[in-house]
Amino acid sequence: MTWHVPDDDLRAYGRGELAPPALWSADAHLSGCAPCREALAAVGDRGALDAGWERLDAELDAPRPGRLEGLLVRLGVAGHTARLLAATPVLRRSWLAAVAAVLVMSVAVAPADASAPTLFLALAPLLPLAGVALSYGPALDPTYEMAVVAPMHGFRLLMIRTVAVLVAGIGLNGLATLALPGYGMRALGWLLPALALTATGLALTPRLGALVAPSLVGGAWAGLLAVAAAVRDGGALAPFTGVGQAVCAGVAVAGAAVVFAARERFDTSPSFGFRSFSGSAL
């Protein structure tokens, strides 16, 4: 090693007065140079030396942001919010690939239905709802323990994760819709039901929990489609008619209003899994 930390820099380092970038250079050099460490021990304060090593260890042990987290930060998203979004389980490639596979299969069988892509319209609203259900809880969320003890309202975390899920789910559904140009606006019939199901699931979450509520809503949707198919006399299923779309829009608005009105319950409801903390004002 042909270069060593100058004596003046060593003394400043030992007093805790060395400023970047010389500080960073000294930290890096001292990690691999025994003579400089011995010289520092002779001229420096032991407490300042320990503080320097602690600072270096903290920097080396700090987690590196992933690609998604880094992209969100570059787009202006706050660092803690970007980490919560990046840790959302349903934003992982395995989930997104599974959703894409379901949409591809439903689009592939769409031409068999002359009036409307019934299977696609039935499945597409369930995907955002399932994403919301799988975004929370100790079994699936890698940041669950951190979220429980963090000074953050459960409602805010819920909204952050829900927006992430909706953007991903509706985006994939939208791409699948582009593969059905022959059906025109009928291929967009999934959008309002998707918003209605998600809003209803969220509205029931404080009472039933983040997994049970969406599961019940999804089961109710499947039952509604079964009844609509049984009584259909040609044409589209009832939820995808003009009246059905209006009802879905009303349910979505009502569900969003209930979620907002019950926002405080997301911090106190044991079903949701979050507890209220004094000073949790973020």
C-alpha positions as CSV (number, residue, x, y, z in Angstrom):
1,M,0.0,0.0,0.0
2,T,1.7,3.2,-1.2
3,W,-0.7,5.7,0.3
4,H,-1.6,6.3,3.9
5,V,-3.9,8.8,5.7
6,P,-1.9,12.0,6.4
7,D,-1.0,12.7,10.0
8,D,-3.2,15.9,10.1
9,D,-6.1,13.9,8.8
10,L,-5.5,11.2,11.4
11,R,-5.5,13.7,14.2
12,A,-8.7,15.3,12.8
13,Y,-10.3,11.9,12.5
14,G,-9.4,11.0,16.0
15,R,-11.0,14.3,17.3
16,G,-14.1,13.6,15.2
17,E,-13.5,16.7,13.1
18,L,-12.6,15.2,9.7
19,A,-15.2,16.2,7.1
20,P,-16.3,14.4,3.9
21,P,-14.9,13.4,1.4
22,A,-11.7,13.0,3.4
23,L,-13.7,11.3,6.1
24,W,-15.0,8.7,3.7
25,S,-11.5,8.1,2.3
26,A,-10.1,7.7,5.8
27,D,-12.9,5.2,6.7
28,A,-12.2,3.1,3.7
29,H,-8.4,3.1,4.1
30,L,-8.5,2.4,7.8
31,S,-10.5,-0.7,7.3
32,G,-7.6,-2.4,5.5
33,C,-4.5,-0.6,6.8
34,A,-3.1,-1.8,10.2
35,P,-0.3,0.8,10.4
36,C,-2.7,3.6,10.0
37,R,-5.0,2.1,12.7
38,E,-2.0,1.9,15.0
39,A,-1.1,5.5,14.3
40,L,-4.7,6.6,14.9
41,A,-4.8,4.8,18.2
42,A,-1.7,6.7,19.3
43,V,-3.0,10.2,18.3
44,G,-6.8,9.9,18.5
45,D,-9.5,9.8,21.1
46,R,-10.7,6.2,21.7
47,G,-14.4,7.4,21.8
48,A,-14.1,9.2,18.5
49,L,-12.4,6.1,17.0
50,D,-15.2,3.9,18.1
51,A,-17.8,6.3,16.7
52,G,-16.0,6.2,13.4
53,W,-16.1,2.4,13.3
54,E,-19.8,2.4,14.2
55,R,-20.5,4.9,11.5
56,L,-18.6,2.7,9.0
57,D,-20.4,-0.5,10.1
58,A,-23.8,1.2,9.9
59,E,-23.0,2.3,6.3
60,L,-21.9,-1.1,5.3
61,D,-24.9,-2.8,6.9
62,A,-27.5,-0.4,5.5
63,P,-29.9,-2.3,3.2
64,R,-29.5,-1.4,-0.5
65,P,-32.8,-0.4,-2.2
66,G,-34.1,-2.7,-4.9
67,R,-34.9,-1.6,-8.5
68,L,-38.5,-0.8,-7.8
69,E,-37.7,1.1,-4.6
70,G,-34.9,3.0,-6.4
71,L,-37.2,3.9,-9.3
72,L,-40.0,5.1,-6.9
73,V,-37.5,7.3,-5.1
74,R,-36.2,8.8,-8.4
75,L,-39.8,9.6,-9.3
76,G,-40.2,11.6,-6.1
77,V,-41.8,9.1,-3.7
78,A,-40.6,9.5,-0.1
79,G,-38.1,6.9,0.9
80,H,-40.2,5.2,3.6
81,T,-43.2,5.1,1.3
82,A,-41.2,3.7,-1.5
83,R,-40.0,0.9,0.8
84,L,-43.5,0.1,1.9
85,L,-44.6,-0.1,-1.7
86,A,-41.6,-2.2,-2.8
87,A,-42.3,-4.6,0.0
88,T,-45.9,-5.2,-1.1
89,P,-46.1,-9.0,-1.7
90,V,-48.4,-8.7,-4.8
91,L,-46.0,-6.5,-6.6
92,R,-43.5,-9.3,-6.8
93,R,-42.8,-10.9,-10.2
94,S,-44.4,-14.2,-9.2
95,W,-47.8,-12.6,-8.4
96,L,-47.7,-10.4,-11.5
97,A,-46.8,-13.3,-13.7
98,A,-49.7,-15.4,-12.2
99,V,-52.2,-12.5,-12.9
100,A,-50.9,-12.1,-16.4
101,A,-51.3,-15.9,-17.0
102,V,-54.9,-15.7,-15.8
103,L,-55.7,-12.8,-18.1
104,V,-54.0,-14.4,-21.1
105,M,-56.1,-17.5,-20.6
106,S,-59.3,-15.6,-20.2
107,V,-58.6,-13.5,-23.3
108,A,-57.8,-16.6,-25.2
109,V,-61.2,-18.1,-24.7
110,A,-63.0,-14.7,-25.2
111,P,-63.7,-15.3,-29.0
112,A,-65.9,-18.3,-28.0
113,D,-68.5,-15.8,-26.6
114,A,-70.0,-13.8,-29.4
115,S,-71.8,-11.2,-27.2
116,A,-69.1,-10.3,-24.7
117,P,-65.9,-11.9,-23.2
118,T,-67.8,-13.2,-20.2
119,L,-65.0,-15.1,-18.5
120,F,-62.6,-12.2,-18.8
121,L,-65.3,-9.8,-17.4
122,A,-65.9,-12.2,-14.5
123,L,-62.3,-12.7,-13.5
124,A,-60.8,-9.3,-14.1
125,P,-62.6,-7.6,-11.2
126,L,-61.5,-10.3,-8.8
127,L,-57.8,-9.7,-9.4
128,P,-57.4,-6.3,-7.7
129,L,-59.6,-7.6,-4.9
130,A,-57.4,-10.6,-4.4
131,G,-54.3,-8.4,-4.6
132,V,-55.7,-6.3,-1.7
133,A,-56.4,-9.4,0.3
134,L,-52.9,-10.7,-0.1
135,S,-51.1,-7.4,0.7
136,Y,-51.5,-7.6,4.5
137,G,-51.0,-9.9,7.4
138,P,-48.2,-11.7,9.1
139,A,-48.2,-14.7,6.7
140,L,-47.6,-12.8,3.5
141,D,-46.3,-9.3,4.3
142,P,-42.5,-9.2,5.0
143,T,-42.9,-5.8,6.6
144,Y,-45.8,-6.8,8.9
145,E,-44.0,-6.5,12.2
146,M,-42.4,-3.3,11.1
147,A,-45.7,-1.8,10.1
148,V,-47.4,-2.9,13.4
149,V,-44.9,-1.0,15.5
150,A,-44.3,1.9,13.2
151,P,-45.8,5.3,14.1
152,M,-48.1,5.2,11.0
153,H,-51.8,5.0,10.8
154,G,-53.1,1.6,9.7
155,F,-55.4,3.5,7.3
156,R,-52.5,5.2,5.6
157,L,-50.7,1.9,5.1
158,L,-53.9,0.4,3.8
159,M,-54.3,3.2,1.2
160,I,-50.7,3.0,0.1
161,R,-50.9,-0.7,-0.5
162,T,-54.3,-0.5,-2.1
163,V,-53.3,2.2,-4.6
164,A,-50.2,0.1,-5.5
165,V,-52.4,-3.0,-6.0
166,L,-55.0,-1.1,-8.0
167,V,-52.4,0.5,-10.3
168,A,-50.8,-2.9,-11.0
169,G,-54.1,-4.8,-11.3
170,I,-55.9,-2.3,-13.4
171,G,-52.9,-1.7,-15.5
172,L,-52.6,-5.4,-16.4
173,N,-56.4,-5.6,-16.9
174,G,-56.2,-2.6,-19.2
175,L,-53.4,-4.3,-21.3
176,A,-55.6,-7.4,-21.6
177,T,-58.5,-5.3,-22.7
178,L,-56.4,-4.0,-25.6
179,A,-56.3,-7.5,-26.9
180,L,-60.1,-7.5,-27.3
181,P,-60.7,-4.7,-29.7
182,G,-63.7,-6.5,-31.4
183,Y,-65.8,-6.0,-28.3
184,G,-65.4,-2.2,-28.1
185,M,-66.5,-0.6,-24.9
186,R,-68.0,-3.8,-23.6
187,A,-64.5,-5.1,-22.9
188,L,-64.2,-2.4,-20.3
189,G,-67.1,-3.6,-18.3
190,W,-64.8,-5.0,-15.7
191,L,-63.6,-1.6,-14.4
192,L,-66.6,-0.5,-12.3
193,P,-67.1,-3.9,-10.8
194,A,-63.4,-4.1,-9.9
195,L,-63.7,-0.7,-8.1
196,A,-67.0,-1.8,-6.4
197,L,-65.5,-5.1,-5.2
198,T,-62.3,-3.5,-3.9
199,A,-64.2,-0.7,-2.1
200,T,-66.6,-3.1,-0.5
201,G,-63.8,-5.4,0.6
202,L,-62.0,-2.5,2.2
203,A,-65.2,-1.3,3.9
204,L,-65.6,-4.7,5.6
205,T,-62.0,-5.0,6.5
206,P,-62.1,-3.4,10.0
207,R,-64.8,-5.8,11.1
208,L,-63.8,-9.0,9.3
209,G,-60.1,-8.7,8.6
210,A,-58.0,-8.0,5.6
211,L,-58.3,-11.6,4.3
212,V,-61.8,-12.7,5.3
213,A,-63.5,-9.5,4.0
214,P,-62.2,-9.7,0.4
215,S,-62.8,-13.5,0.4
216,L,-66.5,-13.0,1.2
217,V,-66.9,-10.2,-1.3
218,G,-65.3,-12.4,-4.0
219,G,-67.6,-15.3,-3.1
220,A,-70.6,-12.9,-3.3
221,W,-69.4,-11.8,-6.7
222,A,-69.2,-15.4,-7.9
223,G,-72.7,-16.1,-6.6
224,L,-74.1,-13.0,-8.3
225,L,-72.6,-14.0,-11.6
226,A,-74.0,-17.5,-11.2
227,V,-77.5,-16.2,-10.6
228,A,-77.2,-13.7,-13.4
229,A,-76.1,-16.5,-15.8
230,A,-79.1,-18.6,-14.7
231,V,-81.7,-16.0,-15.4
232,R,-80.0,-14.4,-18.5
233,D,-82.2,-14.5,-21.6
234,G,-79.5,-13.7,-24.1
235,G,-77.3,-10.6,-24.0
236,A,-74.7,-9.6,-21.4
237,L,-74.8,-10.6,-17.8
238,A,-76.6,-8.2,-15.5
239,P,-73.5,-6.6,-13.9
240,F,-72.3,-5.7,-17.4
241,T,-75.4,-4.0,-18.6
242,G,-76.0,-0.3,-18.3
243,V,-78.1,-0.7,-15.1
244,G,-75.5,-3.1,-13.7
245,Q,-72.7,-0.7,-14.4
246,A,-74.6,2.1,-12.7
247,V,-75.2,0.0,-9.6
248,C,-71.4,-0.9,-9.5
249,A,-70.5,2.8,-9.7
250,G,-72.9,3.5,-6.8
251,V,-71.5,0.6,-4.7
252,A,-67.9,1.8,-5.4
253,V,-68.8,5.4,-4.2
254,A,-70.7,4.1,-1.1
255,G,-67.9,1.7,-0.2
256,A,-65.3,4.5,-0.5
257,A,-67.4,6.7,1.7
258,V,-67.7,4.0,4.4
259,V,-63.9,3.4,4.2
260,F,-63.2,7.1,4.8
261,A,-65.8,7.3,7.6
262,A,-64.3,4.3,9.4
263,R,-60.6,5.2,8.8
264,E,-59.9,5.5,12.5
265,R,-61.0,1.9,13.1
266,F,-58.1,0.6,11.0
267,D,-55.8,1.5,13.9
268,T,-57.9,-0.1,16.7
269,S,-59.6,-3.1,15.1
270,P,-57.9,-6.4,16.1
271,S,-59.3,-7.9,12.9
272,F,-57.1,-5.7,10.8
273,G,-54.0,-6.5,12.9
274,F,-52.9,-2.9,13.8
275,R,-52.9,-1.2,17.1
276,S,-53.2,2.5,17.8
277,F,-50.1,4.2,19.1
278,S,-49.8,7.5,20.9
279,G,-48.3,10.0,18.6
280,S,-49.0,8.0,15.4
281,A,-49.7,11.1,13.3
282,L,-47.8,10.3,10.1
